[in-house]
Amino acid sequence: MNEYDTELVRSILDKAGYAFIGNELEADIVMLNTCAIREHAHRKVYGRVHEIHHKRQGKPVKIGILGCMATNLRTDLLENKSLKIDFIAGPDSYKRLPQLIAESYGEGEKPFDLTLSEFETYSDIFPSQNSGGNSHSRNVNAWIAVMRGCNNFCTFCVVPYTRGRERSRSVENVVDEVRRLADNGFKQVTLLGQNVNSYRHEKSDFAALLEAVSRVDGIERIRFTSPHPKDFPNPLLEVVANNPKVCKHIHLPLQSGNDAVLDRMNRTYTQAEFLALVDKARKLSPKIVLSTDIIVGFSGETDTEFEDTVKVMQDVEFDSAFIFKYSEREGTIAQRKFPDDVPDAIKTERIVRLNELQREITLKKNRAHINEIHALLIENDGKDSTLGRTDGNKLVLIPKNGHKSGEFVPVRITDAGPHNLKGTPLSNN
């Protein structure tokens, strides 16, 4: 989402007459687009601000902080004089950036706009395609935010407070952007939202949006992230299973396998309901690839509760998992209501155990693909090999042979490790 928002900002400032340069040491204005989700993110941003000022060696520069951290840490950003920040803008305030920048050159208080809008979707702005980012610059994958905000209020999460409530773009507006991307040579789009499958505009739900996007000529693959397990009605699972352009990969955040912990997290589903969803998805699409998110050491998590998460991981056998130690986020319900009382040493033991278990499962799942034939979408040509991804989002390395980014290559899988697969293009056989 932040990559997408950065391109929105570029587009807004392009139209306002600003020129972008690649060297921050020569820029008149430097903006840092921030996230408040990850642990210690604010420390990294503060460090970057000090680093920029140090490297400039007294050369004037205006520094702006954008995004979720701007909203979450407003007081500290505005009042901490040692940071030397000149303006801040929240996720719904990017259209005001030209004005905020202009005001930062005047006298008086630091300008800021942290308004959380109930309506802003930036549907009238098409992100810049000249960012030089890892995806758009290669015309392989393009991010598209189809909705913004979140209504879930998971107790550990700060997003509803930094990005506001859910609001969705129209199907026609999203499809228009997809057509532009296809015309620019993109083969794959990834639909984004804090809770992307809660998308709804008038009478259209997320399943209808996927079907509409799939009808755009030139787009060969459609991915989406990040969904919530509560929003997977049968029609959506059927679209994933039956539409050839919708990738057979679902990122399905579990967070915990224990009902009491899930309740404290306000995840609104039980272990049994989550397992039933997994079973339904696999019955409709037997080769579906499932990934997940897990938090260890959430407030009050006992050894017994943790063992439930271990059992769910063993039963489901996710293809991959992002596993994190719980840490409090300022302004969340959990910070106000639940103590962060699981010792860090125990959190470390639990995350190590889950990572070792997941490594074994991922290796097993990856080895099951050996001798299968997959269509790879080539992402880049590395130093020693070419990298591409399967429909199921598995990374595959193949010998360098002049394949270009955005090209589809049929490949036979020849080997597998815990992090990637290896293959041989069929044209070489």
LUMFIKE-912134 format. One record per residue (C-alpha): x, y, z; residue in three letters. Coordinates in steps of 0.25 Angstrom, whole numbers, padded with zeros to 4 digits, always signed. Each point is the difference from the previous one (the first is absolute). Last residue first. Example, Ala and Ser with C-alpha at 12.3 -4.5 7.8 and 13.67 -1.06 7.14 Angstrom:
REM LUMFIKE-912134
+0055-0004+0029Ser -0006-0014+0002Ala 
END
This chain:
REM LUMFIKE-912134
+0058-0119-0092Asn +0004+0014-0001Asn -0013+0005-0006Ser -0006-0006+0013Leu +0007+0010+0008Pro +0007-0007+0012Thr -0004+0002+0014Gly +0005+0003+0014Lys -0010+0003+0012Leu +0002+0010+0011Asn +0001+0002+0015His -0001-0013+0007Pro +0007-0007-0012Gly -0004-0007-0013Ala +0005-0006-0012Asp -0004-0003-0014Thr -0013+0007-0003Ile -0003+0000-0015Arg -0002+0014-0005Val -0009+0007-0010Pro +0004+0014-0002Val -0009+0013+0001Phe +0008+0013-0003Glu -0002+0012+0008Gly +0015+0002+0003Ser +0008-0006-0011Lys +0006-0014-0003His +0014+0000-0005Gly +0004-0013+0004Asn +0004+0000+0015Lys -0003-0013+0006Pro -0013-0001+0008Ile -0003+0005+0014Leu -0014-0002+0005Val -0008+0009+0011Leu -0013-0006+0003Lys -0012+0009-0001Asn -0010-0010-0003Gly -0001+0004-0015Asp +0015-0003+0000Thr +0010+0011+0002Arg +0013+0004-0008Gly +0015+0002+0002Leu +0011-0001-0010Thr +0013-0006+0005Ser +0015+0004+0003Asp -0001+0015+0001Lys -0015+0001+0000Gly -0009+0002-0012Asp -0013+0005+0005Asn -0015-0002+0003Glu -0003-0011-0010Ile -0014-0005+0001Leu +0002-0015+0001Leu -0010-0010-0006Ala +0001-0013+0008His +0003-0015-0004Ile +0002-0010+0012Glu +0012-0009+0001Asn +0003+0005+0014Ile -0013+0008+0006His -0001-0009+0012Ala +0014+0004+0004Arg -0006+0014+0002Asn -0010-0005+0010Lys +0010-0008+0008Lys +0010+0012+0001Leu -0011+0009+0004Thr -0005-0010+0011Ile +0015-0001+0005Glu +0002+0015+0000Arg -0014+0002+0007Gln +0004-0009+0011Leu +0014+0007+0002Glu -0007+0014-0001Asn -0011-0005+0010Leu +0011-0004+0010Arg +0008+0012-0001Val -0012+0009+0001Ile -0004-0007+0013Arg +0014+0000+0007Glu +0001+0015-0004Thr -0013+0003+0006Lys +0004-0007+0013Ile +0013+0008+0001Ala -0009+0013-0002Asp -0008-0003+0012Pro -0015-0001-0003Val -0007+0011+0008Asp -0003+0011-0011Asp -0012+0004+0009Pro -0014+0001-0006Phe -0010+0011-0001Lys +0007+0013-0004Arg +0011-0006-0008Gln -0009-0011-0005Ala -0010+0011-0005Ile +0011+0006-0008Thr +0005+0015+0002Gly +0015-0004+0000Glu +0003-0013-0006Arg +0004-0011+0010Glu +0010-0011-0005Ser -0004-0014-0003Tyr +0011-0009-0006Lys -0002-0002-0015Phe -0002-0012-0009Ile -0002+0002-0015Phe -0004-0014-0006Ala +0002-0008-0012Ser -0007-0012-0007Asp -0009-0002+0012Phe -0001-0014+0005Glu -0014+0001+0006Val +0001-0011+0010Asp +0014+0003+0005Gln -0002+0015+0000Met -0013-0002+0007Val +0007-0009+0011Lys +0011+0011+0002Val -0011+0010+0002Thr -0007-0008+0010Asp +0013-0003+0007Glu +0001+0016+0003Phe -0013-0001+0007Glu +0006-0011+0009Thr +0013+0008+0003Asp -0008+0012+0004Thr -0003+0012-0009Glu -0004+0012+0010Gly +0003+0011-0010Ser +0005-0005-0013Phe +0012-0009+0001Gly +0001-0005-0014Val -0007+0007-0012Ile -0003-0008-0013Ile -0002+0005-0014Asp -0003-0010-0011Thr +0002-0006-0014Ser -0008-0010-0007Leu +0002-0006-0014Val -0012-0006-0007Ile +0002-0013-0007Lys -0013-0006+0004Pro -0008+0012-0004Ser -0015-0002+0005Leu +0003-0010+0010Lys +0013+0007+0004Arg -0008+0013+0003Ala -0011-0007+0007Lys +0010-0007+0009Asp +0007+0013+0003Val -0013+0007+0004Leu -0004-0012+0009Ala +0014+0002+0007Leu -0003+0014+0002Phe -0014-0002+0006Glu +0006-0011+0009Ala +0011+0009+0005Gln -0011+0011+0003Thr -0003+0012-0008Tyr -0002+0015+0004Thr +0015+0004+0001Arg -0003+0008+0012Asn +0015-0002+0005Met -0005-0004+0014Arg -0010-0009-0007Asp +0011-0006-0009Leu +0008-0003+0013Val -0012-0007+0006Ala -0003-0008-0013Asp +0015-0005-0001Asn +0006-0002-0014Gly +0006+0014-0001Ser +0003+0011-0010Gln -0007-0008-0011Leu +0002+0009-0012Pro -0005-0006-0013Leu +0009+0004-0012His -0007-0007-0011Ile +0007-0006-0012His -0006-0006-0012Lys +0001+0012-0009Cys -0012+0007-0006Val +0002-0001-0015Lys -0006-0014-0002Pro -0013+0004+0008Asn -0005-0013+0006Asn +0007-0002+0014Ala +0002+0015+0003Val -0014+0003-0005Val -0006-0012+0007Glu +0006+0005+0013Leu -0006+0014-0002Leu -0014-0006-0003Pro +0001-0009+0013Asn +0001+0011+0009Pro +0015+0004+0005Phe -0001+0012+0009Asp +0002-0005+0014Lys +0014-0005-0004Pro +0005+0014-0002His +0007+0003-0013Pro +0014+0007-0003Ser +0002+0000-0011Thr -0004-0003-0014Phe +0006-0007-0013Arg -0005+0001-0014Ile +0008-0007-0012Arg -0001+0002-0015Glu -0004+0014-0002Ile +0001+0003-0015Gly -0015+0002-0002Asp -0008+0004+0012Val -0011-0011+0003Arg +0008-0004+0012Ser -0002+0013+0007Val -0015-0001-0001Ala +0000-0014+0006Glu +0009+0004+0011Leu -0010+0012+0003Leu -0012-0009+0000Ala +0007-0009+0010Ala +0004+0012+0009Phe -0015+0005+0001Asp -0008+0008-0010Ser -0014+0006+0004Lys +0005+0014+0004Glu +0015-0002+0002His +0005-0011+0009Arg +0014-0004+0003Tyr +0000-0009+0013Ser +0009-0009-0008Asn +0011+0010+0001Val +0001+0002+0015Asn +0012+0010+0000Gln -0002+0001-0015Gly +0008-0004-0012Leu -0003-0006-0013Leu +0012-0006-0007Thr +0001+0002-0015Val +0008-0009-0010Gln +0004+0001-0014Lys +0004+0015-0001Phe +0003+0005-0014Gly -0004+0015+0001Asn -0014-0003-0006Asp -0002-0011+0011Ala +0003+0011+0010Leu -0010+0010-0006Arg -0010-0011-0001Arg +0002-0004+0015Val -0003+0015+0003Glu -0013+0000-0007Asp -0004-0013+0007Val +0002+0006+0013Val -0008+0012-0004Asn -0011-0008-0006Glu -0001-0009+0013Val -0002+0012+0008Ser +0010+0003+0011Arg -0002-0005+0014Ser -0001+0006+0014Arg +0004-0006+0013Glu +0003+0009+0012Arg +0012+0007+0004Gly +0014-0002-0004Arg +0008+0003+0013Thr -0010-0003+0010Tyr -0006-0012-0007Pro +0014-0005-0003Val +0005+0000+0014Val -0001-0015+0002Cys +0001-0009+0012Phe -0015+0001+0004Thr -0005-0004-0013Cys -0008+0012-0003Phe -0007-0006-0013Asn -0005+0012-0007Asn +0012+0003-0009Cys +0005+0011-0009Gly +0001+0001-0015Arg -0006-0008-0012Met +0005-0004-0014Val +0015+0004+0002Ala +0006-0005-0012Ile +0015-0006+0000Trp +0006-0003-0014Ala +0008-0012-0003Asn +0009-0003-0012Val +0002+0013-0007Asn +0015+0000+0005Arg -0001+0014+0005Ser -0013-0003+0007His +0005-0011+0009Ser +0013+0004+0006Asn -0002+0015+0000Gly +0005+0009-0010Gly -0011+0010+0003Ser -0004+0003-0014Asn -0013-0006-0001Gln -0007+0011+0008Ser -0012-0004+0007Pro -0014+0003-0006Phe -0007+0011+0008Ile -0015+0002-0001Asp -0003-0013+0009Ser +0009+0006+0011Tyr -0009-0008+0009Thr -0005+0012+0009Glu -0014-0002+0006Phe +0000-0002+0015Glu +0013+0009+0001Ser +0010-0001+0011Leu +0006+0014+0002Thr +0015+0000+0003Leu +0003+0013-0007Asp +0013+0007+0005Phe +0007+0013-0001Pro +0012+0003+0010Lys -0004+0012+0008Glu +0004+0014-0004Gly +0008+0006-0012Glu +0000-0004-0014Gly +0007-0011-0008Tyr -0008-0011+0006Ser -0013+0007-0005Glu +0004-0003-0014Ala +0003-0015+0003Ile -0014-0001+0007Leu -0007+0006-0012Gln +0007-0009-0010Pro -0003-0012+0010Leu -0015+0003+0001Arg -0004-0011-0010Lys +0008-0010+0009Tyr -0009+0002+0012Ser -0007-0013+0002Asp +0012-0008+0004Pro +0005+0011+0010Gly +0009+0011-0003Ala +0011+0006+0007Ile +0009+0013-0002Phe +0013+0006+0004Asp +0007-0011+0008Ile +0013+0004+0008Lys +0000-0012+0008Leu +0007+0007+0012Ser -0012+0009+0002Lys -0009-0011+0004Asn -0014+0007+0000Glu -0006-0003-0013Leu +0005-0014-0002Leu -0003-0004+0015Asp -0014+0006+0000Thr -0003-0007-0014Arg +0004-0014+0004Leu -0011-0008-0006Asn -0004+0009-0011Thr +0014+0003-0006Ala +0003-0015+0003Met -0011-0004-0009Cys +0005+0008-0012Gly +0009+0011-0003Leu +0011+0007+0007Ile +0006+0012-0007Gly +0014+0005+0000Ile +0004+0014-0006Lys +0015+0001-0003Val +0011+0010+0002Pro +0014-0004-0002Lys +0006-0001+0014Gly +0008-0013-0002Gln -0010-0006-0008Arg +0004-0014+0005Lys -0003+0004+0014His -0014+0005-0003His -0003-0012-0008Ile +0005-0009+0011Glu -0008+0007+0011His -0013-0002-0009Val +0004-0015-0002Arg +0002-0003+0014Gly -0014+0006+0004Tyr -0006-0008-0011Val +0007-0013+0005Lys -0004+0003+0014Arg -0014+0002-0004His -0001-0014-0007Ala +0004-0006+0014His -0009-0012-0003Glu -0008+0000-0013Arg -0014+0006-0002Ile +0002+0015+0001Ala +0005+0002-0014Cys +0007+0012-0006Thr +0002+0007-0013Asn +0012+0009+0002Leu +0001+0013-0008Met +0012+0007-0004Val +0000+0015-0006Ile +0011+0008-0006Asp +0006-0012-0006Ala +0015-0001-0002Glu +0003-0010+0012Leu -0012-0008-0003Glu +0005-0004-0014Asn -0010-0006-0009Gly -0006+0013-0005Ile -0015+0003-0001Phe -0005+0013-0006Ala -0012+0008+0006Tyr -0010+0007-0009Gly -0013-0003+0007Ala -0004-0011-0009Lys +0013-0007+0003Asp -0003+0002+0015Leu -0013-0007-0001Ile +0005-0011-0008Ser +0012-0002+0009Arg -0009-0001+0012Val -0009-0010-0006Leu +0013-0008-0004Glu +0004+0000+0015Thr -0014-0004+0004Asp +0002-0013-0009Tyr +0013-0003+0007Glu -0007+0003+0013Asn -0011-0010-0003Met 
END
